[in-house]
Amino acid sequence: MTWTLSHTGEKLSAHAGIHELMRDLGAATSGRSDVLMLGGGNPAHIPEVEEIWRERWNAIAEDDSTLSRILGDYDAPSGSPSFIDALVESLKSRFGWDIHAGNVAVVNGSQNAFFYLFNMLGGRHNENHQRRILLPMAPEYIGYADQALSPRMFESVPARYELIGDHRFKYYLDFDRLNLTPDIAAICVSRPTNPTGNVLTSGEIDALEALAARRHIPLIIDNAYGSPFPDIIFNDIQPIWTEHTVLVMSLSKLGLPGTRTGIILAREDLIESIAVMHAVVGLANGNIGQAIAAPLLADGRLYEMSQSIIRPFYEQRSRQVIQWIDDAFDADLPYRVHVSEGAMFLWIWFDGLPITSEELYQRLKKRGVVIVPGHYFFYGLEEPHPHEHNCIRLSYAQKPEVVQRGVAIMAEEVKKAYQLVTW
């Protein structure tokens, strides 16, 4: 006998792509050495970065008052004042932003942040008025798809794309198809884009910000992989924050996913509402990530390590894995890799794939390789996207030998699907 769930309970406990992704990730990181995990968003274990965490951990452990405070005391619902002050002062000095502590809320991870933002801004506003979140460039992050408590909250606009050479392509915003109807409550983009590694240009971001300003709605920028930290962007771009933007940042991709530290930078009235909502839902934040990072923000080392260690690591790895893909796949195979401009993923399109990406995922999983099938990233669309069932997302953050072996097995299974090889 099972207990009857509410509509909300059924909504949040139904099958979700993000749950499948995190379940696979958990299985791969729980000690199973035979799993080649190319599917999750876990950051790489970079020795130079982990040495910095070790130094901070030891410094905290040796300071009795600090250790006692971060383990034994609740912080305010909006976050640690010392962390927030260090963040604000560093951003003001680097970018000249007109911000103060009232513009910042810390929550338990950026996934948590988007649940708050989407359901505060979108959904039912009165009995006959439903407002939605506009995602202007699908495919978009898998983790948004099932967060809405109200039905049909997302409206996605399919990206236009350009073919580049024989085996590359790139998505672009299709401004001609953006339709900001009165029921749009906010615009949301990830930058770099998860899953494709696309980075919206400053011009594209400025145009979206101008659209949001004209409609008096926020532009929400998911900056989990972006500048100035962890700065996994291979182009030279400047971060943006204005009174019309909501910038969501995280410590996870720096190498601290276990601390669950998300940061929201927004107008003071919205931050106050988030702090209240967070107190109701989560009570307070985890203290450890903030304690580790605060001195590194204050003295600039966190920005330094992002630019001199983290960014070059991922850029070099991206190039290496693309080369492995080109080596493993036959030149006449109809595969295309999205131009890699940031994040820690490659997005691969198999044109005319005879099986769905879900079936490819299942076949690879049987061989111990975990990727993410592409259909989870296409939601909120009026019509099916032509790439929906023949794209996959591959993470290249794991050890090189794991990624290279996984790519080789994937090439075998894709060739088999195209019937280029049989066994």
Legacy VTK file of the C-alpha trace (Angstrom):
# vtk DataFile Version 3.0
C-alpha trace
ASCII
DATASET POLYDATA
POINTS 423 float
0.000 0.000 0.000
1.347 3.436 -0.939
0.375 6.790 0.463
-1.412 9.207 -1.834
0.722 12.157 -2.888
-0.464 15.679 -3.545
-0.169 17.216 -7.007
3.020 18.903 -5.827
4.337 15.618 -4.441
3.593 13.811 -7.686
5.162 16.626 -9.715
8.420 16.693 -7.770
8.774 12.924 -7.421
7.958 11.974 -11.016
10.716 10.722 -13.326
13.131 13.579 -14.002
16.205 13.824 -16.180
18.194 15.554 -13.438
17.447 12.667 -11.056
18.649 10.129 -13.613
21.806 12.167 -14.190
22.579 12.490 -10.458
21.733 8.825 -9.796
24.230 7.770 -12.453
26.772 10.190 -11.023
26.269 8.831 -7.522
26.744 5.269 -8.707
29.933 6.194 -10.545
31.474 8.046 -7.587
30.493 5.523 -4.918
33.425 3.222 -5.550
32.536 1.416 -8.772
35.800 1.548 -10.688
34.287 -0.021 -13.818
31.999 2.932 -14.636
33.281 5.451 -17.183
31.375 8.537 -16.021
31.002 10.979 -18.895
27.529 12.119 -17.957
27.551 14.227 -14.805
28.495 17.776 -13.980
31.062 16.888 -11.351
34.096 19.168 -11.730
37.553 17.779 -12.307
39.839 17.049 -9.379
42.616 19.497 -10.222
45.595 18.911 -7.893
46.659 22.592 -7.724
43.114 23.614 -6.810
42.675 20.853 -4.258
45.906 21.957 -2.573
44.339 25.385 -2.023
41.240 23.772 -0.478
43.501 21.671 1.740
45.313 24.763 2.977
42.046 26.506 3.807
40.646 23.378 5.476
43.721 23.091 7.677
43.588 26.796 8.572
39.946 26.454 9.609
40.640 23.311 11.641
43.497 25.005 13.499
41.383 28.018 14.478
39.103 26.835 17.285
36.752 29.822 17.153
36.283 29.577 13.362
35.746 25.821 13.445
33.282 26.142 16.300
31.342 28.855 14.488
31.019 27.196 11.077
30.055 23.803 12.527
28.023 24.928 15.512
26.190 28.123 14.480
23.496 28.965 11.962
24.187 31.797 9.554
21.535 34.322 8.593
19.139 33.096 5.865
20.845 35.353 3.312
24.317 33.965 4.086
27.491 34.687 6.019
28.093 38.461 6.367
31.880 38.016 6.038
31.486 35.975 2.840
28.989 38.404 1.352
31.146 41.424 2.224
34.219 39.802 0.640
32.238 38.963 -2.511
30.700 42.433 -2.814
33.966 44.303 -2.293
35.816 42.104 -4.771
33.160 42.522 -7.482
32.933 46.277 -6.914
36.678 46.705 -7.213
36.989 44.474 -10.293
33.971 45.574 -12.304
32.773 48.816 -10.731
29.327 47.374 -10.056
27.056 49.436 -7.824
26.242 46.637 -5.381
26.110 46.159 -1.630
25.364 43.342 0.806
21.620 43.737 0.279
22.051 42.618 -3.343
23.353 39.145 -2.372
21.711 35.985 -1.083
23.493 32.691 -0.501
21.512 29.474 -0.884
22.256 25.757 -0.834
23.525 25.449 -4.391
22.476 27.134 -7.629
19.944 24.362 -8.329
18.212 25.544 -5.161
18.474 29.137 -6.412
16.635 28.415 -9.643
13.828 26.586 -7.861
13.251 29.728 -5.808
13.538 32.127 -8.742
11.339 30.221 -11.176
8.553 29.638 -8.682
8.666 33.160 -7.240
8.472 34.814 -10.655
6.640 32.285 -12.815
3.462 30.312 -12.272
0.020 31.421 -11.209
-0.231 35.112 -10.245
-4.001 35.105 -9.798
-6.836 32.784 -10.657
-6.717 33.516 -14.385
-3.154 34.685 -14.907
-0.284 32.248 -15.480
3.209 33.679 -16.054
6.081 31.838 -17.727
9.871 31.775 -17.961
11.333 32.347 -21.429
14.354 30.214 -22.352
15.576 31.938 -25.521
17.935 29.246 -26.807
17.001 25.563 -26.619
18.649 23.162 -25.884
18.994 24.405 -22.302
20.052 23.030 -18.908
18.441 19.738 -17.898
18.100 20.863 -14.278
15.506 23.545 -14.985
13.026 21.262 -16.699
11.241 19.759 -13.690
11.555 22.594 -11.170
8.312 24.402 -11.963
5.453 23.831 -9.538
2.991 25.187 -12.099
2.294 23.460 -15.427
3.747 24.737 -18.706
5.916 27.330 -16.982
8.720 27.269 -19.576
8.583 28.632 -23.077
11.664 27.701 -25.095
12.847 29.121 -28.402
14.783 26.705 -30.631
18.272 27.876 -31.495
19.239 28.410 -35.101
22.449 26.701 -36.069
25.319 26.973 -38.505
27.312 24.084 -39.965
31.070 24.582 -39.665
33.401 22.423 -41.719
32.690 18.701 -41.918
32.244 17.915 -38.230
31.451 21.081 -36.273
28.398 23.272 -35.755
27.224 26.117 -33.522
23.912 27.308 -32.100
22.858 30.967 -32.136
20.053 32.956 -30.553
17.219 33.458 -33.011
16.050 36.948 -32.083
13.413 36.891 -34.831
11.573 34.157 -32.921
11.720 35.798 -29.483
8.177 36.768 -28.557
7.936 38.507 -25.199
4.205 38.183 -24.666
2.659 39.803 -21.547
2.723 36.471 -19.694
6.549 36.259 -19.738
7.805 36.830 -16.178
11.552 36.483 -16.805
14.159 35.520 -19.393
16.724 32.877 -18.379
19.939 31.769 -20.074
22.955 29.746 -18.999
26.328 31.253 -19.946
28.289 29.156 -20.871
25.318 27.163 -22.045
24.794 23.793 -20.468
24.720 21.398 -22.403
26.471 22.776 -25.492
29.396 24.845 -24.199
28.099 27.792 -26.225
28.891 31.263 -24.841
26.503 34.083 -25.653
28.385 37.151 -26.842
28.307 40.467 -24.994
26.132 41.795 -27.810
23.600 38.982 -27.396
23.500 39.465 -23.619
23.116 43.238 -23.998
20.220 42.708 -26.415
18.473 40.325 -24.003
19.041 42.756 -21.123
17.522 45.571 -23.179
14.468 43.413 -23.958
14.079 42.596 -20.262
14.445 46.270 -19.285
11.772 47.361 -21.765
9.371 44.806 -20.303
10.401 45.478 -16.669
11.245 41.825 -16.136
14.544 40.234 -15.033
17.148 38.595 -17.217
18.415 35.629 -15.181
21.938 34.537 -16.093
23.081 31.119 -14.911
26.761 31.781 -14.317
27.687 28.431 -12.744
30.570 27.958 -15.216
31.095 31.590 -16.079
33.224 34.646 -15.436
34.757 35.791 -13.110
34.687 32.423 -11.324
35.138 29.580 -12.108
35.829 31.305 -15.467
35.462 28.176 -17.607
35.044 30.357 -20.684
37.462 30.125 -23.579
36.558 33.530 -25.044
37.366 36.892 -23.505
34.043 38.158 -22.178
32.987 40.416 -19.336
30.329 39.411 -16.807
27.299 41.669 -16.607
25.105 42.832 -13.756
22.479 45.594 -13.890
19.263 46.334 -12.028
17.462 44.239 -14.667
19.696 41.168 -14.298
19.811 38.352 -11.781
23.231 36.727 -11.739
23.382 33.229 -10.250
26.843 31.990 -9.295
28.208 28.926 -7.528
31.276 27.526 -5.795
30.613 24.052 -7.225
32.563 24.220 -10.475
35.547 25.736 -8.690
35.874 22.276 -7.170
33.544 22.582 -4.150
30.306 20.858 -5.227
29.983 19.117 -1.864
29.628 22.430 -0.026
26.411 23.311 -1.935
27.027 27.050 -2.090
24.939 29.044 -4.555
24.960 32.835 -4.854
22.206 35.115 -6.163
23.034 38.697 -7.102
19.924 40.774 -7.734
17.880 43.809 -6.775
17.403 44.267 -3.057
13.656 43.623 -3.047
14.071 40.275 -4.789
16.957 39.301 -2.497
14.819 40.015 0.554
12.051 37.774 -0.799
14.566 35.007 -1.526
16.008 35.249 1.999
12.530 34.838 3.488
11.709 31.931 1.180
15.033 30.283 2.006
14.369 30.605 5.746
11.008 28.890 5.265
12.267 26.105 2.998
15.905 25.633 4.016
16.260 27.530 7.328
19.919 28.474 6.720
22.888 27.799 4.465
25.801 25.466 4.710
28.681 27.409 6.261
31.716 25.472 5.073
31.938 26.651 1.459
31.557 30.277 2.490
34.252 29.908 5.179
36.652 28.322 2.691
36.097 30.929 -0.025
35.753 34.230 1.875
39.499 34.928 2.406
40.221 33.855 -1.177
37.707 36.409 -2.439
39.124 39.105 -0.194
42.721 38.690 -1.385
41.875 37.881 -5.020
43.276 34.352 -5.043
39.936 32.838 -6.023
39.862 34.927 -9.211
43.531 34.207 -9.834
43.115 30.433 -9.589
40.087 30.589 -11.891
42.038 32.382 -14.609
45.452 30.749 -14.256
44.563 27.161 -13.263
40.919 26.233 -13.839
40.262 27.879 -17.200
43.466 26.592 -18.892
42.840 23.091 -17.526
39.410 22.802 -19.136
40.378 24.535 -22.364
43.282 22.138 -22.929
41.125 19.138 -21.991
38.364 20.231 -24.350
40.767 20.396 -27.285
42.256 17.027 -26.398
38.906 15.247 -26.174
37.672 16.744 -29.454
40.824 15.336 -31.060
40.066 11.922 -29.539
36.542 12.118 -30.960
37.842 12.967 -34.422
40.346 10.114 -34.190
37.764 7.574 -33.005
35.014 8.361 -35.510
35.269 7.688 -39.216
35.569 10.847 -41.306
32.457 9.911 -43.312
30.336 9.367 -40.176
27.693 12.140 -39.894
28.739 13.436 -36.482
29.193 17.069 -35.503
30.622 18.496 -32.271
29.294 21.853 -31.113
32.021 24.506 -31.039
33.474 24.352 -27.512
33.538 27.822 -25.942
33.242 26.961 -22.254
31.825 24.768 -19.464
32.976 21.138 -19.174
30.803 19.414 -21.755
30.805 18.524 -25.419
27.520 18.366 -27.312
27.587 15.855 -30.154
24.981 15.673 -32.904
24.637 12.443 -34.890
22.668 13.469 -37.948
20.149 10.825 -38.991
21.069 8.514 -36.128
19.048 5.314 -36.716
18.364 4.933 -32.971
17.367 7.564 -30.404
19.920 9.117 -28.096
18.038 7.424 -25.242
18.679 4.026 -26.806
22.317 4.955 -27.383
22.515 5.934 -23.700
21.141 2.528 -22.680
23.534 0.645 -24.979
26.515 2.598 -23.643
25.404 2.117 -20.072
25.453 -1.656 -20.581
29.089 -1.267 -21.587
29.896 0.827 -18.528
29.868 4.259 -20.213
27.495 6.925 -18.919
26.560 9.954 -21.048
23.377 12.085 -21.026
20.832 11.611 -23.849
19.892 14.848 -25.550
16.110 14.783 -25.287
16.172 15.979 -21.665
17.510 19.367 -22.785
14.583 20.136 -25.106
11.484 21.217 -23.176
9.000 24.069 -23.328
8.923 23.872 -27.125
5.788 24.124 -29.227
7.125 21.573 -31.718
9.765 18.822 -31.461
13.289 19.984 -32.213
15.086 18.140 -35.059
18.097 17.514 -32.770
16.048 16.230 -29.846
16.716 12.520 -30.289
20.117 12.466 -31.962
22.332 14.538 -29.661
24.212 13.618 -26.502
26.093 15.530 -23.804
29.517 14.278 -22.812
31.495 15.529 -19.802
35.268 15.686 -20.183
36.065 16.467 -16.528
37.064 12.934 -15.533
40.566 11.482 -15.748
41.947 11.506 -19.314
42.131 7.708 -19.541
38.462 7.462 -18.492
37.332 9.967 -21.119
39.468 8.483 -23.896
38.243 4.960 -23.210
34.641 6.163 -23.021
34.956 7.976 -26.355
36.350 4.831 -27.994
33.438 2.708 -26.768
30.961 5.382 -27.832
32.453 5.413 -31.325
32.021 1.636 -31.544
28.354 1.823 -30.523
27.582 4.735 -32.853
29.182 2.934 -35.791
27.158 -0.138 -34.934
23.980 1.977 -34.867
24.769 3.323 -38.332
25.537 -0.276 -39.346
29.047 0.664 -40.392
30.324 -2.258 -38.325
28.696 -5.478 -37.168
29.526 -7.909 -34.392
LINES 1 424
423 0 1 2 3 4 5 6 7 8 9 10 11 12 13 14 15 16 17 18 19 20 21 22 23 24 25 26 27 28 29 30 31 32 33 34 35 36 37 38 39 40 41 42 43 44 45 46 47 48 49 50 51 52 53 54 55 56 57 58 59 60 61 62 63 64 65 66 67 68 69 70 71 72 73 74 75 76 77 78 79 80 81 82 83 84 85 86 87 88 89 90 91 92 93 94 95 96 97 98 99 100 101 102 103 104 105 106 107 108 109 110 111 112 113 114 115 116 117 118 119 120 121 122 123 124 125 126 127 128 129 130 131 132 133 134 135 136 137 138 139 140 141 142 143 144 145 146 147 148 149 150 151 152 153 154 155 156 157 158 159 160 161 162 163 164 165 166 167 168 169 170 171 172 173 174 175 176 177 178 179 180 181 182 183 184 185 186 187 188 189 190 191 192 193 194 195 196 197 198 199 200 201 202 203 204 205 206 207 208 209 210 211 212 213 214 215 216 217 218 219 220 221 222 223 224 225 226 227 228 229 230 231 232 233 234 235 236 237 238 239 240 241 242 243 244 245 246 247 248 249 250 251 252 253 254 255 256 257 258 259 260 261 262 263 264 265 266 267 268 269 270 271 272 273 274 275 276 277 278 279 280 281 282 283 284 285 286 287 288 289 290 291 292 293 294 295 296 297 298 299 300 301 302 303 304 305 306 307 308 309 310 311 312 313 314 315 316 317 318 319 320 321 322 323 324 325 326 327 328 329 330 331 332 333 334 335 336 337 338 339 340 341 342 343 344 345 346 347 348 349 350 351 352 353 354 355 356 357 358 359 360 361 362 363 364 365 366 367 368 369 370 371 372 373 374 375 376 377 378 379 380 381 382 383 384 385 386 387 388 389 390 391 392 393 394 395 396 397 398 399 400 401 402 403 404 405 406 407 408 409 410 411 412 413 414 415 416 417 418 419 420 421 422
